[in-house]
Amino acid sequence: MPLVQVGLDKWLEGQTTGPTIVTRIRPVRKKGTKPVPPITMMIPAGKGATRSVDLRPGRYLFEAYLPSGEVTTLTATVKARGNAPIVLQAPDSPHEWLSWQHLAGQGRPSPPRAAGPADGVGIAPAPPLAGPTDLEIVSLPVPILPALVEGWRSKTAAKLPWVPRPLPARANGGAALVDDGLTSYLFGPGAWALGDRAYALVRRPPAGPPLLAVLPLPWSQADMSGDAPADVLVDARAALEGETREWPVTMSIVVRDNVMGPVIGYLTGGDLPAAARIVETAVDLLYGKVANPLAAAAGAYVLVRAHAQGKRPQWEPWLRNLRQWFTWLPDGSILDGWASLRGIGRPQDVPAAAASFVEAVTRGLPFYSVGVRMLFDGLSRADGELQAGQRPPGFDAALATVRMLALRVHVGQPFTLIRLG
């Protein structure tokens, strides 16, 4: 059969992803012929990156399903020989510097603005925001969740003793990029070690309460090709337009990881089967947890959520290792707790799961918003199943803390974003 090269053309500021874009190849049926099942494969995104596939000569429909939820298609004829690469065209990003945000399903274009007097009707459009939305990189010298709970109760969470961690707004030393309510920052690894927690703080947004996001740095590429920067976008377009929203200003963080960037996008967008398919092919990469436990945790969230009960999966030992080896990582405790709660590769043990969840609370803010949801769901489930004498010390306080946290987290963001007000 002819060997055909297939790829997705997408500007990613000079990067290409691994084979991480879910693509289906459907033979175009001729009238009266039997249907042929489609081929599902992963293709790379970027400029000039392709992956080979064997196809019989004929006409095919190629469909690439992006983490953003967009689908791009192309119909092409495969010949017995001499085939040019088949390259699907991804939708354009609003700006080149939003390309990774767009691929991951964040930083989408604003909906069309209603007509105003400038168009001859209605109310005048809101004036542009003056300059960028200022963002600070900070750490906190005290345990963060007890401090946040006290701050929420006293309405002083934005005034906690945040310690500045100066970083340039762009990894190349440039200024933040600004356009009509969007402010883009690009942070490199920074001058701290793995496990040294840092946060992105918007202390004075143009609307709504102050915002705090977990910064997933330093981040090593899952394919061991170097470090990946964190792309941070502050989106104040709803405030610019005067819209009434629960989140008038948001902050999205995307890591430019060649493998895990799209995985996290699929996971956040709710396409769990797509995320699981990539993770299954990247198990060997993710097994190197010492290199990047944050990437391993993202992969483990996909695997735990997609796991169907049955035989013990080969990755089950990861969960205990993530919990035991990286004591600064709340997500490791959450994942190991869910393995005990669901009986993944081990006997079901609700008291052990509850102890893991309480431990996660003592470790601080989960890196991933899905972790916050799973922590709240796990504690709530344990609360309904355990008698008072079976609950580990600190259980009730942990549940109360996570209940307050869950009310303030943005569930549509990949990395944990909370309101401080």
Summary of the structure (lengths in Angstrom):
residues: 421
radius of gyration: 23.1
end to end distance: 61.3
largest distance: 72.6
contacts: 1384
relative contact order: 0.11
helix: 32%
strand: 21%
